[in-house]
Amino acid sequence: MKDDITGKKLKALREGAEYSAEKIARFLDCEPEQVLQWENGESEPNLKQWMLLCALYCITPDEMFSHINAECYIDSDVQEEFHHEAAKNRLLRRCSYA
């Protein structure tokens, strides 16, 4: 996991709901150790598990990942091209819904 904030957020959500790692693991069909690894930033849930976590905590994926800046995951040598393509796709998407 590239950022420690996501793990801390997962832990805060779990503790705020007063769930044990064992209970989360049971809900997500994984081992409690995996839940603790996610919270410590050693690994991360798969897509299905992320979606289940969002549903369990009644938050949207946008709320779950609101702290993440996508640019920190893009190599600096392709950032300009990425921004150009993203802007083009936003424009195309807006036009396709009209």
C-alpha positions as CSV (number, residue, x, y, z in Angstrom):
1,M,0.0,0.0,0.0
2,K,1.6,3.3,-1.1
3,D,0.1,5.4,1.6
4,D,-0.2,4.9,5.4
5,I,-3.3,7.1,5.5
6,T,-5.5,4.4,4.0
7,G,-4.4,1.8,6.6
8,K,-5.1,4.3,9.4
9,K,-8.5,5.1,7.9
10,L,-9.4,1.4,7.7
11,K,-8.3,1.0,11.4
12,A,-10.3,4.1,12.5
13,L,-13.4,2.8,10.7
14,R,-13.1,-0.6,12.2
15,E,-12.5,0.7,15.7
16,G,-15.2,3.3,15.3
17,A,-17.7,0.6,14.5
18,E,-16.4,-1.5,17.4
19,Y,-15.5,-4.4,15.2
20,S,-12.6,-6.8,15.9
21,A,-10.2,-7.8,13.1
22,E,-11.7,-11.2,13.4
23,K,-15.2,-10.0,12.7
24,I,-14.1,-8.0,9.6
25,A,-12.2,-11.1,8.4
26,R,-15.3,-13.2,8.8
27,F,-17.3,-10.7,6.7
28,L,-14.7,-10.5,4.0
29,D,-13.8,-14.2,4.0
30,C,-10.1,-13.6,4.8
31,E,-7.8,-14.1,7.8
32,P,-7.7,-11.6,10.7
33,E,-3.9,-11.2,10.0
34,Q,-4.8,-9.8,6.5
35,V,-7.0,-7.1,8.1
36,L,-4.2,-6.1,10.4
37,Q,-1.8,-6.0,7.4
38,W,-4.1,-3.6,5.6
39,E,-4.3,-1.4,8.6
40,N,-0.5,-1.4,9.0
41,G,0.1,-0.6,5.3
42,E,1.7,-3.9,4.5
43,S,-0.9,-5.0,1.9
44,E,-4.3,-3.9,0.7
45,P,-7.7,-5.4,0.1
46,N,-8.7,-6.6,-3.3
47,L,-11.4,-4.8,-5.2
48,K,-14.2,-7.0,-3.9
49,Q,-13.0,-6.5,-0.3
50,W,-12.8,-2.7,-0.8
51,M,-16.4,-2.6,-2.1
52,L,-17.6,-4.7,0.8
53,L,-15.7,-2.5,3.3
54,C,-17.4,0.6,1.8
55,A,-20.8,-1.1,2.1
56,L,-20.2,-2.2,5.6
57,Y,-19.1,1.2,6.8
58,C,-21.9,2.9,4.7
59,I,-19.4,5.1,2.8
60,T,-18.8,5.6,-0.9
61,P,-15.5,4.7,-2.6
62,D,-15.1,8.4,-3.1
63,E,-15.3,8.9,0.6
64,M,-12.9,6.0,1.3
65,F,-10.3,7.3,-1.1
66,S,-10.8,11.1,-0.8
67,H,-7.4,11.6,0.7
68,I,-5.6,10.1,-2.3
69,N,-4.0,12.3,-4.9
70,A,-3.7,10.3,-8.1
71,E,-0.7,12.3,-9.2
72,C,1.5,10.8,-6.6
73,Y,1.1,7.4,-8.5
74,I,2.2,8.8,-11.9
75,D,5.8,9.0,-12.9
76,S,6.9,12.6,-13.5
77,D,8.0,11.9,-17.1
78,V,4.4,11.1,-18.1
79,Q,2.4,13.5,-15.9
80,E,1.9,16.1,-18.7
81,E,0.6,13.5,-21.1
82,F,-1.6,12.0,-18.4
83,H,-3.2,15.4,-17.6
84,H,-3.8,16.1,-21.3
85,E,-5.5,12.7,-21.8
86,A,-7.5,13.0,-18.6
87,A,-8.8,16.5,-19.7
88,K,-9.7,15.0,-23.2
89,N,-11.6,12.1,-21.6
90,R,-13.5,14.5,-19.3
91,L,-14.6,16.5,-22.3
92,L,-15.5,13.4,-24.3
93,R,-17.5,12.0,-21.3
94,R,-19.4,15.2,-20.9
95,C,-20.3,15.3,-24.6
96,S,-21.4,11.6,-24.7
97,Y,-24.0,12.2,-22.0
98,A,-25.6,15.1,-23.8
